[in-house]
Amino acid sequence: MSERSLSSAWLSSWASAVSGVLGEMTEEFESKHGFPPGTNQIRPADHGDQEAVRVLGSDARASADLVTFYASIGEVSSADVGNGYFIHPARDVLEHFAVYGAVRVGESQEPCGLVIGSDGGGLSYVLAPEGSVHRTRAASLDDCELDRVADDLRHFLELLERSLVRFVATGEPGYL
């Protein structure tokens, strides 16, 4: 396990910090924006998520960090941060793969990336088998162009946390 690999302890600390930021944002949201907030939470993995985690863990496209993530965290929803940021539940990742297949990442000849999340503007986040995270340039996944946004899942989660903190402080989420 490398220093950058996810662990349940690191994820617990990250989830606690991010939940605090989302809670602070939600408390002030209606008074700042004039309407009630949507869903802004980190949902811990429950018993129902575990079967999807087992299936995902048997797929070579899923990095060890993704399996570790989903063993602890069921999903992330920050609907009111910019257009929104979402890390989909493992069963949704599997369903998307079953229906649409994998996404071509980089110079790979074969589609190999898994769609793990999205923003509220229609862009998707794709995890490559080696662990890097990419964002689509358009809402379509057909022959899509991707931009690398994080070196690994931990880096992506750190960037997400920074975007949430920035949004609470300034109202601007940045561009993740």
Steps between C-alpha positions, in 0.01 A plus 500: 500500500650833399482817705236629255281190523165539667443344838182479703663728763586767241151475349340534842699816569421638154129421533487666842667817372284519188181425693582794726545731202177376339316544831624858532392573142158342550430696821547833322375398158136613506574837658774566241322368191128533575407136448563179695812294433501177308682188613848579626644203683746218516305182544692223673498162329225277629431129477329549164816654353719204593385265220579767241840550663572125470406499131698816434800351679506206260527729194853588383380846395432592863807619686563382855437856617154501342411179681634646827299818441173315444558268795482813720296755308172425324482824304581870506245763409564871505208619292531866593871555442520674164319272256548216747753224555399137531688176556250235404425189708691185398181335371445798267859467373433133427164572337651771278776260397248222425288728282762722332831320549834649591637834380817537293763680710812655353684301237343168594381292209215350698244679714608444858383789721205491737263793542502566874334838528370814337438864546161662471593641160511163323873430516616161624798392709677189373747289695773331300618154613834641623306742720510839327173696482385673182210733417311499172503823298137455394190328632523213252717195565501401132855552370547749781810702569627488855715726713704354781392675821675291765792260522305258716175467693649651816614806303149528352343487848745765624408724206131444570550601863684818393216585261245461779702711743548768232127500425407552866755782533447681169193358321729377219577128473784529251521261213543137595 
